[in-house]
């Protein structure tokens, strides 16, 4: 049975394998509380239900945020955005539809999963700590009425 938890866990497990993360979690921690980087955290952000009429099931879109941390900018010989850009690219590749498919379905859990909206970035120019927040949408066929 597809539930919010099974869908969230499927997305999290897919993201865990997208890069060589030293720390991952579903409870956001501030970068100063993270022992090892790069780090990735997944947050449930929002849920939208759209019902065209009462006889039709609702179209449900779950919203998530992927928080990425990279401290590669602590090395003064490396532009701080390098590590962050690599992590963003890895997540983007992972969320692309698998070969021969039109949608990323998280292993058949959902109709589609994609990045949508502005990716917020703090490249870490001054402090060496880079942060990105990637907005992700997940189209769920329905949870019920």
N, C-alpha and C positions, 0 to 999 in steps of 0.2 A: 504494500500500500504506500502510495506517495503522500508524504506528510512534509510539513515545513522542515522538520528535523532531518528526514532522509535526503531532501533536496539540498539543504544547507551543508550537510555532511558530504554529499557527493561533490559539490562545488569545492569545498575545503580540501578534500582528498585530491582532487584534480590539481588544485593550485599548489599544494604541498610539493608535488612532483615537477612543478614548472621550472624551478631553479634550485640551486644548491643552498637552500636556506639553513642558517644555523639555528634560528628560532622561528617557530610558527605557533599560531593559536587562534582561537575564536573569541577570546576575550582581549580586547585592545589594551596594550600597555604603552605608556609613553616611552620614547626611545631611551630616556635616562634610566628606565627600569628594566631594560632588556640587556641581558648579560652578553649575548653574542649576536653579531650581525653578519650577513644580511638577515633581515627579519620580515615576516609576512603575517599579517593579521586580517581576518575576515570578520566583518560586522554586518549583521542584519540592519538595514536602514529604514526600509519602508515597504508597504504593500498597497497596491492599487487594485480595486475590484471595479470592473466595468461590465455593467449588465445592460444590454440593449433593450430587453423586455423581460418580464417576469417568467416567461416560459422557457427562456434560454439560460444555460449555465453562464456564470460570470467568467469573463476573461480576467485572470489574475496575473499581475506582474509583481514579482518580488524584487525589491531593490537591495543591493549590497554595496559595501565599500571594501575595497582591498587596500590596506595600508602597507606600504613598503618602506623599510628603513635600510639605508646603506651608509656605513661610516668610512667608505673608501676615500672620501674627501679629506680625511685626517692626514693622508699622505700628501704633503704639499707639492709633490711632483706630478700628481694626477689630478686632472679637473674633477671636482666632486660630483659632477653629473654623470660621469662615465658609468660608474656602478649602478646608479639609479636608472639610467637609460637602458642598461642591459637587463635589469629586472623587469622594467615595464615591457620591453620587447618580449621577454620570455613569457610573461603573463598573457600578452596579446596573442602570441603563437599558440599557447595552450588553449585559449578560448575560441580559436578558429574552429570551424566545423572540421571533423575528421575527413580524410580523403574519401571522396565519393559521396559525401553527405552534404546537404544544404544547410544544416543547422548543427550547433553544438547542443546535444541533448543530455549531457551529463550521464551518459550510459543508459539512456532511455527514461530517465527520471522526469524530464521536462520537454516541452516543445522546442525551446530554444534558449540559449544563454549567450549574452553578448555584452561588450563594453559600449556604454552610451553616455555621452555627456563630457564635460570637461575633466581632464585629469589634472588635479591640483599638484603642483610640484614646488618644493623648496629644495633647490639643488645643493645647498650647503656651502655656498661660496665663502661665507664668513666664519662659520663655526665648524665646518667639516662634516656636519650631519645632514644627510640628504633624506628627504621624505617625499613620498608620492601617495596620493589617494586616488584610486581608480574606481569610477562608478560602474557597476555591473547590473544589468537587468536580466531577469529570468522569467520567461513566459511559461506559466503553469496551466495545463489544460483546465483544471478546476479542482477546488478542494471540497466542493459540495455546494450547498445553496447559499 
